[in-house]
Amino acid sequence: MAGVVHRTLPLFAVLGLALSAQPAPVFAQSSGWDEPIKAPAEPRRTEPNPDWADAPPTQSEQRSASNPDWVEETAAPVIENTKRRASEFYDVRYANRSLTMPRGMMRGTFDTVVGRRSEATQASGSFGPTGTISTMNFGVSITLADDFEIGFSRYRMGSYPDISVFPSFGFGGEGLITFSMSPDAKFGDIPFYARFEVLDREHAKMGFDAVFRIPSRTEFGFLGGVPMRFVAREQFAFDTGLQFAVDNNRSGPSVWTLNVPFTFVANATDQVFVKLDSGMTFFDLSQTIRTVTSGLIQGPFYFFPLGATVGGTLEAGTTMMDIFASFRFPTLYGFTTRGSALNQETWQVTIGINLYSPVLFKGSAL
């Protein structure tokens, strides 16, 4: 028996090895060994959640996608004011201004003069009317190039009011548009001037003037001048120079006159200014220069005027404006080699406005 058992053991071992090579069924661990494991099911498809969905593209996004250079602006761009104020180019302080305006700037001038001239001279008609006199004068000026100014106006910086007594004793009657209101209503003459500023330093300024009087009421005249201004501390100025005038004369040879103005200018504030003006007029030098008299007076005759002005400068938008009033004795004191006289009966009150535009076209220095 024992021999039989030992011979059959290998048989059982071979049978066990054969059975182990067969594939064994798969059993689920969760439900027992007798249930097979199921294959994983496909995920269930669900409808999209509208709260999670992206918003549809806007019109600007569609434009950006089709054109990458497209830029959508939500607000209008801010456009800056390119016009600069007149005070940025021409000093608000009257005493610190140059003799010419900056290139591209315009000036409109207006003044009205009311006064009285009572004396009756040998040729009073040649000096205009007597009695109560009033005029209104409009002018315009523009600077075309650096330091070169032209205009149809009796106003020139540093040379106003003019101290010349012929032919209207300083009562106006000159401008682009000018007329007298009393004693007679008449149009006046048109002055055309050209000024070139040859020197413009911090403390000293100088120019050359050429002024032509185009007659519509009186006679043709020419004035050549050298205006000068000396500035101290940007608030004080002294205006002087030379003016040589030649005027046609209905009564005889031309009238030759030399004027030397003296004007002190001070800015009490940046906007408020005062002026004290005087000077000397060598009137009717015809006999001295040409050895023949003009026939107006037995010249030469010397006059000293005296006047005062108070004014202020205002800014309105891009423009700048001077408003001033002055009182003046145009021939306060006069004398010849034969005698002298004090004349307080001839006086005048002037109210004026100068309006400065911003720079209308640029120059090389801007």
C-alpha positions, 0 to 999 in steps of 0.5 A, a space after each residue: 500500500 505504501 508503495 502505491 501511495 508513493 507512486 500516485 503522488 506525482 499524478 496529483 501534482 501533474 493534475 494540479 499544475 494543469 488545472 492552475 494553467 486554466 484561466 480563472 473566472 473574475 469575481 467581484 470583491 464587493 458582492 462576493 466571489 461568485 459575481 463578475 466585475 462589470 466594465 465601467 460605464 460611459 459617462 452620462 452626457 449632460 446639457 450645458 449650464 447657461 450660467 457657466 456659458 461664455 457670453 457671445 462676442 461683442 461687436 467690438 470683439 468681432 471687429 478686433 478679431 477681424 482687424 487687429 488694428 481696430 481700437 474701440 474708444 469708449 469716450 471722445 478724445 480730449 482735444 487740448 486748446 492749441 492757441 496760447 495766450 498773448 501774455 505768454 509772448 508779450 509781457 503783461 508788464 507794460 514797462 518790460 515790453 519790447 518796442 515791437 510785438 512778437 512775430 505773428 501778433 496783431 494789435 488793434 488800437 482805439 483812442 478818443 481825444 477831447 480837449 480845447 485849443 484856445 490860442 490864435 497864432 499867426 497861422 492858426 489855421 495851419 495847426 487845425 481848428 480852435 475851440 473844443 476839439 474831439 476825435 476818434 481814431 482806430 488803428 491796426 498793426 501786425 508783426 510780419 517778421 522777427 522784430 519787424 512791425 507795420 501798421 496803420 495807426 498813430 500808436 507805437 510802443 514807446 512813441 505814444 502820444 506823439 509830441 509833434 504839434 503839426 498839423 493837429 497839436 496832438 488831438 488825433 485825427 490820424 488812423 486807419 479809420 479816423 474822424 473828428 466830431 467837433 468842431 466839424 465832422 471830418 475824416 482824418 489822415 491815414 498814417 502808415 508806419 514800419 518799425 524795425 527793432 535792431 536791439 532787444 536786450 534785457 535793459 536796452 532796446 532800440 529801433 528805427 521808424 519810418 512813418 508816412 502820413 497819407 493825407 485826406 484832410 491835411 498834407 503829406 508828411 514823413 517822420 523818421 525816428 530812432 526810439 529807445 527804451 531803457 528798462 530797470 528791474 523789469 518794472 521801470 522804463 525810460 523811453 526817449 529817442 529822436 524824431 525828425 519830421 518833414 511836412 508839406 506846407 500850404 503857406 510856403 516851404 516844407 516844415 522841418 521839425 525835430 522831436 526829443 521825447 522823454 517818458 518815464 514808465 512804471 508798473 505799480 503791479 504787473 497789471 497797473 502802469 503809470 506814465 509821465 511824459 514830456 520832451 522837447 519839440 524844435 518846431 520849424 527849423 526850415 529857416 535854420 536848415 534851409 535859410 528860409 522860413 516856412 511862413 507859419 511862424 517866425 521859427 524856430 519855436 521850442 515847445 515843452 509838453 507835459 502829461 500823465 497816463 494811468 492804465 491797466 492790462 487785462 487778459 480775456 481768454 487768449 487776448 490781452 488788452 491795455 486800457 488807459 486814460 491820460 491828461 496832457 498839455 501839448 504845448 505847456 511852455 514855448 519860447 523863441 529867441 524873442 520871448 516865451 509863454 506858458 500855455 495852460 489853455 490848450 489841453 487834452 484828455 485821451 482814453 484808449 484801448 489796445 487789444 493784442 491777439 494771440 500769435 497767429 502764425 509762428 516764427 523761427 524763435 517759437 
